[in-house]
């Protein structure tokens, strides 16, 4: 029985077709878009692992849409538990 290639749609280094799926893109169009986005900072395919590191891809999109810095709300004063 022939060995099947490893399942590449899960894990930290998904295949390009899976990345396209996760980003709601057509795999046939993703390759051209990825080239343009790499110029803007999209992580490149890691040559050793054979895929893009998914957490870095998510971080790229968070930065692109202004979600990279989460700030805690300012404190509104000291708590007074006796007021309850």
N, CA, C and O atoms as a GROMACS GRO file, in nm:
protein
  336
    1UNK      N    1   0.085  -0.118   0.000
    1UNK     CA    2   0.000   0.000   0.000
    1UNK      C    3   0.090   0.124   0.000
    1UNK      O    4   0.179   0.134   0.084
    2UNK      N    5   0.068   0.220  -0.094
    2UNK     CA    6   0.152   0.339  -0.099
    2UNK      C    7   0.129   0.430   0.021
    2UNK      O    8   0.018   0.441   0.074
    3UNK      N    9   0.236   0.494   0.063
    3UNK     CA   10   0.226   0.587   0.176
    3UNK      C   11   0.163   0.716   0.128
    3UNK      O   12   0.193   0.765   0.020
    4UNK      N   13   0.075   0.771   0.209
    4UNK     CA   14   0.012   0.898   0.178
    4UNK      C   15   0.100   1.012   0.229
    4UNK      O   16   0.165   0.998   0.333
    5UNK      N   17   0.102   1.123   0.157
    5UNK     CA   18   0.180   1.237   0.209
    5UNK      C   19   0.118   1.287   0.338
    5UNK      O   20  -0.001   1.268   0.362
    6UNK      N   21   0.198   1.349   0.423
    6UNK     CA   22   0.143   1.399   0.550
    6UNK      C   23   0.030   1.499   0.526
    6UNK      O   24   0.030   1.574   0.428
    7UNK      N   25  -0.063   1.497   0.616
    7UNK     CA   26  -0.178   1.588   0.610
    7UNK      C   27  -0.129   1.730   0.634
    7UNK      O   28  -0.077   1.759   0.741
    8UNK      N   29  -0.144   1.818   0.536
    8UNK     CA   30  -0.084   1.951   0.542
    8UNK      C   31  -0.184   2.063   0.564
    8UNK      O   32  -0.151   2.179   0.542
    9UNK      N   33  -0.306   2.031   0.608
    9UNK     CA   34  -0.401   2.142   0.628
    9UNK      C   35  -0.417   2.177   0.775
    9UNK      O   36  -0.500   2.260   0.811
   10UNK      N   37  -0.339   2.116   0.858
   10UNK     CA   38  -0.340   2.148   1.001
   10UNK      C   39  -0.197   2.180   1.043
   10UNK      O   40  -0.104   2.168   0.964
   11UNK      N   41  -0.183   2.221   1.166
   11UNK     CA   42  -0.048   2.244   1.217
   11UNK      C   43   0.002   2.385   1.194
   11UNK      O   44  -0.070   2.472   1.146
   12UNK      N   45   0.127   2.404   1.227
   12UNK     CA   46   0.187   2.537   1.224
   12UNK      C   47   0.238   2.578   1.086
   12UNK      O   48   0.261   2.697   1.063
   13UNK      N   49   0.256   2.484   0.994
   13UNK     CA   50   0.308   2.514   0.861
   13UNK      C   51   0.214   2.455   0.755
   13UNK      O   52   0.253   2.361   0.685
   14UNK      N   53   0.092   2.508   0.743
   14UNK     CA   54  -0.002   2.452   0.645
   14UNK      C   55   0.044   2.479   0.502
   14UNK      O   56   0.122   2.570   0.476
   15UNK      N   57  -0.005   2.398   0.410
   15UNK     CA   58   0.026   2.417   0.269
   15UNK      C   59  -0.041   2.545   0.218
   15UNK      O   60  -0.130   2.600   0.283
   16UNK      N   61   0.003   2.591   0.102
   16UNK     CA   62  -0.050   2.715   0.046
   16UNK      C   63  -0.199   2.706   0.017
   16UNK      O   64  -0.271   2.804   0.033
   17UNK      N   65  -0.247   2.590  -0.026
   17UNK     CA   66  -0.390   2.574  -0.051
   17UNK      C   67  -0.470   2.592   0.077
   17UNK      O   68  -0.579   2.649   0.075
   18UNK      N   69  -0.417   2.542   0.189
   18UNK     CA   70  -0.486   2.557   0.317
   18UNK      C   71  -0.482   2.702   0.364
   18UNK      O   72  -0.580   2.752   0.419
   19UNK      N   73  -0.370   2.770   0.344
   19UNK     CA   74  -0.363   2.911   0.380
   19UNK      C   75  -0.465   2.990   0.299
   19UNK      O   76  -0.535   3.076   0.353
   20UNK      N   77  -0.473   2.962   0.171
   20UNK     CA   78  -0.573   3.028   0.086
   20UNK      C   79  -0.713   3.003   0.141
   20UNK      O   80  -0.794   3.095   0.150
   21UNK      N   81  -0.742   2.880   0.178
   21UNK     CA   82  -0.874   2.846   0.232
   21UNK      C   83  -0.901   2.924   0.360
   21UNK      O   84  -1.010   2.980   0.376
   22UNK      N   85  -0.803   2.927   0.451
   22UNK     CA   86  -0.821   2.997   0.578
   22UNK      C   87  -0.843   3.147   0.558
   22UNK      O   88  -0.908   3.212   0.640
   23UNK      N   89  -0.790   3.202   0.447
   23UNK     CA   90  -0.804   3.344   0.419
   23UNK      C   91  -0.919   3.372   0.321
   23UNK      O   92  -0.931   3.483   0.270
   24UNK      N   93  -1.001   3.272   0.294
   24UNK     CA   94  -1.116   3.284   0.204
   24UNK      C   95  -1.073   3.327   0.064
   24UNK      O   96  -1.137   3.412   0.002
   25UNK      N   97  -0.965   3.268   0.015
   25UNK     CA   98  -0.912   3.299  -0.118
   25UNK      C   99  -0.915   3.173  -0.204
   25UNK      O  100  -0.913   3.061  -0.153
   26UNK      N  101  -0.920   3.194  -0.334
   26UNK     CA  102  -0.908   3.082  -0.427
   26UNK      C  103  -0.762   3.042  -0.434
   26UNK      O  104  -0.675   3.128  -0.454
   27UNK      N  105  -0.732   2.914  -0.418
   27UNK     CA  106  -0.591   2.872  -0.426
   27UNK      C  107  -0.524   2.914  -0.557
   27UNK      O  108  -0.405   2.945  -0.558
   28UNK      N  109  -0.598   2.914  -0.666
   28UNK     CA  110  -0.539   2.952  -0.796
   28UNK      C  111  -0.500   3.100  -0.799
   28UNK      O  112  -0.412   3.137  -0.876
   29UNK      N  113  -0.563   3.184  -0.719
   29UNK     CA  114  -0.532   3.326  -0.715
   29UNK      C  115  -0.436   3.362  -0.602
   29UNK      O  116  -0.373   3.467  -0.605
   30UNK      N  117  -0.424   3.276  -0.503
   30UNK     CA  118  -0.345   3.304  -0.385
   30UNK      C  119  -0.197   3.325  -0.416
   30UNK      O  120  -0.134   3.414  -0.359
   31UNK      N  121  -0.141   3.246  -0.506
   31UNK     CA  122   0.002   3.256  -0.534
   31UNK      C  123   0.041   3.397  -0.578
   31UNK      O  124   0.141   3.451  -0.529
   32UNK      N  125  -0.035   3.456  -0.667
   32UNK     CA  126  -0.004   3.592  -0.714
   32UNK      C  127  -0.024   3.694  -0.602
   32UNK      O  128   0.056   3.786  -0.588
   33UNK      N  129  -0.129   3.677  -0.523
   33UNK     CA  130  -0.153   3.770  -0.412
   33UNK      C  131  -0.043   3.759  -0.308
   33UNK      O  132   0.000   3.860  -0.252
   34UNK      N  133   0.002   3.636  -0.281
   34UNK     CA  134   0.107   3.616  -0.181
   34UNK      C  135   0.235   3.687  -0.220
   34UNK      O  136   0.304   3.742  -0.134
   35UNK      N  137   0.269   3.688  -0.348
   35UNK     CA  138   0.391   3.757  -0.394
   35UNK      C  139   0.382   3.906  -0.361
   35UNK      O  140   0.478   3.965  -0.311
   36UNK      N  141   0.268   3.966  -0.389
   36UNK     CA  142   0.248   4.109  -0.360
   36UNK      C  143   0.251   4.133  -0.209
   36UNK      O  144   0.314   4.228  -0.162
   37UNK      N  145   0.184   4.048  -0.132
   37UNK     CA  146   0.176   4.065   0.013
   37UNK      C  147   0.311   4.042   0.081
   37UNK      O  148   0.338   4.103   0.185
   38UNK      N  149   0.395   3.956   0.025
   38UNK     CA  150   0.529   3.935   0.082
   38UNK      C  151   0.610   4.063   0.079
   38UNK      O  152   0.692   4.086   0.168
   39UNK      N  153   0.589   4.147  -0.021
   39UNK     CA  154   0.658   4.277  -0.028
   39UNK      C  155   0.615   4.368   0.086
   39UNK      O  156   0.687   4.460   0.124
   40UNK      N  157   0.497   4.341   0.139
   40UNK     CA  158   0.441   4.422   0.249
   40UNK      C  159   0.467   4.358   0.386
   40UNK      O  160   0.429   4.415   0.488
   41UNK      N  161   0.531   4.241   0.389
   41UNK     CA  162   0.565   4.180   0.516
   41UNK      C  163   0.503   4.045   0.545
   41UNK      O  164   0.528   3.988   0.650
   42UNK      N  165   0.422   3.992   0.454
   42UNK     CA  166   0.368   3.857   0.474
   42UNK      C  167   0.486   3.761   0.487
   42UNK      O  168   0.577   3.764   0.404
   43UNK      N  169   0.486   3.674   0.589
   43UNK     CA  170   0.598   3.580   0.604
   43UNK      C  171   0.613   3.491   0.480
   43UNK      O  172   0.515   3.446   0.422
   44UNK      N  173   0.736   3.469   0.443
   44UNK     CA  174   0.766   3.383   0.329
   44UNK      C  175   0.758   3.236   0.370
   44UNK      O  176   0.757   3.204   0.489
   45UNK      N  177   0.753   3.149   0.272
   45UNK     CA  178   0.755   3.004   0.297
   45UNK      C  179   0.891   2.969   0.355
   45UNK      O  180   0.994   3.002   0.298
   46UNK      N  181   0.890   2.901   0.468
   46UNK     CA  182   1.014   2.856   0.531
   46UNK      C  183   1.070   2.741   0.447
   46UNK      O  184   1.001   2.640   0.430
   47UNK      N  185   1.192   2.754   0.394
   47UNK     CA  186   1.244   2.649   0.306
   47UNK      C  187   1.263   2.514   0.376
   47UNK      O  188   1.248   2.410   0.312
   48UNK      N  189   1.295   2.515   0.502
   48UNK     CA  190   1.315   2.390   0.573
   48UNK      C  191   1.182   2.321   0.603
   48UNK      O  192   1.171   2.199   0.589
   49UNK      N  193   1.083   2.399   0.645
   49UNK     CA  194   0.955   2.341   0.684
   49UNK      C  195   0.857   2.327   0.567
   49UNK      O  196   0.762   2.250   0.574
   50UNK      N  197   0.881   2.401   0.460
   50UNK     CA  198   0.796   2.389   0.343
   50UNK      C  199   0.662   2.458   0.352
   50UNK      O  200   0.570   2.425   0.277
   51UNK      N  201   0.649   2.554   0.443
   51UNK     CA  202   0.524   2.627   0.457
   51UNK      C  203   0.546   2.756   0.532
   51UNK      O  204   0.655   2.782   0.584
   52UNK      N  205   0.442   2.838   0.536
   52UNK     CA  206   0.447   2.963   0.612
   52UNK      C  207   0.408   2.932   0.757
   52UNK      O  208   0.315   2.855   0.782
   53UNK      N  209   0.479   2.992   0.850
   53UNK     CA  210   0.448   2.972   0.992
   53UNK      C  211   0.316   3.042   1.021
   53UNK      O  212   0.310   3.165   1.018
   54UNK      N  213   0.211   2.966   1.048
   54UNK     CA  214   0.076   3.020   1.059
   54UNK      C  215   0.061   3.131   1.164
   54UNK      O  216  -0.002   3.232   1.133
   55UNK      N  217   0.117   3.119   1.286
   55UNK     CA  218   0.104   3.231   1.380
   55UNK      C  219   0.162   3.361   1.326
   55UNK      O  220   0.111   3.469   1.356
   56UNK      N  221   0.268   3.353   1.246
   56UNK     CA  222   0.325   3.474   1.186
   56UNK      C  223   0.233   3.530   1.078
   56UNK      O  224   0.225   3.652   1.061
   57UNK      N  225   0.166   3.443   1.006
   57UNK     CA  226   0.070   3.488   0.905
   57UNK      C  227  -0.045   3.563   0.974
   57UNK      O  228  -0.086   3.670   0.929
   58UNK      N  229  -0.095   3.507   1.083
   58UNK     CA  230  -0.201   3.574   1.159
   58UNK      C  231  -0.153   3.707   1.214
   58UNK      O  232  -0.226   3.806   1.209
   59UNK      N  233  -0.030   3.711   1.266
   59UNK     CA  234   0.026   3.836   1.319
   59UNK      C  235   0.038   3.941   1.209
   59UNK      O  236   0.013   4.059   1.232
   60UNK      N  237   0.076   3.898   1.088
   60UNK     CA  238   0.084   3.991   0.976
   60UNK      C  239  -0.052   4.056   0.952
   60UNK      O  240  -0.060   4.178   0.940
   61UNK      N  241  -0.159   3.977   0.946
   61UNK     CA  242  -0.292   4.034   0.920
   61UNK      C  243  -0.338   4.120   1.036
   61UNK      O  244  -0.403   4.223   1.014
   62UNK      N  245  -0.306   4.081   1.158
   62UNK     CA  246  -0.343   4.165   1.273
   62UNK      C  247  -0.274   4.301   1.266
   62UNK      O  248  -0.337   4.404   1.292
   63UNK      N  249  -0.146   4.303   1.230
   63UNK     CA  250  -0.075   4.430   1.214
   63UNK      C  251  -0.134   4.511   1.099
   63UNK      O  252  -0.154   4.632   1.112
   64UNK      N  253  -0.163   4.446   0.990
   64UNK     CA  254  -0.216   4.515   0.872
   64UNK      C  255  -0.349   4.585   0.902
   64UNK      O  256  -0.379   4.690   0.845
   65UNK      N  257  -0.427   4.526   0.991
   65UNK     CA  258  -0.558   4.584   1.024
   65UNK      C  259  -0.561   4.650   1.161
   65UNK      O  260  -0.668   4.672   1.218
   66UNK      N  261  -0.443   4.681   1.216
   66UNK     CA  262  -0.435   4.760   1.337
   66UNK      C  263  -0.472   4.688   1.465
   66UNK      O  264  -0.513   4.751   1.562
   67UNK      N  265  -0.457   4.556   1.466
   67UNK     CA  266  -0.492   4.480   1.586
   67UNK      C  267  -0.371   4.425   1.659
   67UNK      O  268  -0.385   4.336   1.743
   68UNK      N  269  -0.254   4.476   1.629
   68UNK     CA  270  -0.134   4.418   1.689
   68UNK      C  271  -0.106   4.468   1.829
   68UNK      O  272  -0.033   4.403   1.904
   69UNK      N  273  -0.162   4.581   1.866
   69UNK     CA  274  -0.138   4.635   1.999
   69UNK      C  275  -0.268   4.638   2.077
   69UNK      O  276  -0.357   4.718   2.050
   70UNK      N  277  -0.277   4.549   2.173
   70UNK     CA  278  -0.394   4.545   2.259
   70UNK      C  279  -0.358   4.617   2.388
   70UNK      O  280  -0.262   4.579   2.456
   71UNK      N  281  -0.434   4.719   2.420
   71UNK     CA  282  -0.404   4.796   2.540
   71UNK      C  283  -0.509   4.768   2.647
   71UNK      O  284  -0.628   4.756   2.617
   72UNK      N  285  -0.464   4.758   2.769
   72UNK     CA  286  -0.556   4.740   2.881
   72UNK      C  287  -0.626   4.873   2.908
   72UNK      O  288  -0.565   4.979   2.896
   73UNK      N  289  -0.752   4.868   2.944
   73UNK     CA  290  -0.821   4.994   2.973
   73UNK      C  291  -0.760   5.062   3.095
   73UNK      O  292  -0.706   4.997   3.184
   74UNK      N  293  -0.769   5.193   3.097
   74UNK     CA  294  -0.716   5.269   3.210
   74UNK      C  295  -0.798   5.240   3.335
   74UNK      O  296  -0.918   5.216   3.329
   75UNK      N  297  -0.730   5.243   3.447
   75UNK     CA  298  -0.800   5.222   3.574
   75UNK      C  299  -0.890   5.342   3.601
   75UNK      O  300  -0.854   5.456   3.572
   76UNK      N  301  -1.007   5.314   3.658
   76UNK     CA  302  -1.100   5.424   3.682
   76UNK      C  303  -1.102   5.466   3.830
   76UNK      O  304  -1.193   5.537   3.874
   77UNK      N  305  -1.004   5.423   3.904
   77UNK     CA  306  -0.997   5.461   4.044
   77UNK      C  307  -0.980   5.339   4.133
   77UNK      O  308  -0.985   5.225   4.085
   78UNK      N  309  -0.961   5.363   4.260
   78UNK     CA  310  -0.940   5.254   4.354
   78UNK      C  311  -1.074   5.189   4.388
   78UNK      O  312  -1.176   5.257   4.398
   79UNK      N  313  -1.072   5.059   4.404
   79UNK     CA  314  -1.196   4.986   4.437
   79UNK      C  315  -1.235   5.014   4.583
   79UNK      O  316  -1.150   5.021   4.672
   80UNK      N  317  -1.365   5.030   4.604
   80UNK     CA  318  -1.418   5.047   4.737
   80UNK      C  319  -1.523   4.940   4.759
   80UNK      O  320  -1.640   4.956   4.723
   81UNK      N  321  -1.479   4.829   4.818
   81UNK     CA  322  -1.570   4.715   4.836
   81UNK      C  323  -1.673   4.743   4.947
   81UNK      O  324  -1.774   4.674   4.953
   82UNK      N  325  -1.651   4.842   5.033
   82UNK     CA  326  -1.748   4.876   5.135
   82UNK      C  327  -1.872   4.945   5.075
   82UNK      O  328  -1.975   4.956   5.140
   83UNK      N  329  -1.860   4.991   4.954
   83UNK     CA  330  -1.972   5.060   4.889
   83UNK      C  331  -2.080   4.962   4.845
   83UNK      O  332  -2.192   5.004   4.812
   84UNK      N  333  -2.051   4.836   4.844
   84UNK     CA  334  -2.150   4.737   4.798
   84UNK      C  335  -2.252   4.711   4.900
   84UNK      O  336  -2.342   4.630   4.878
   0.00000   0.00000   0.00000
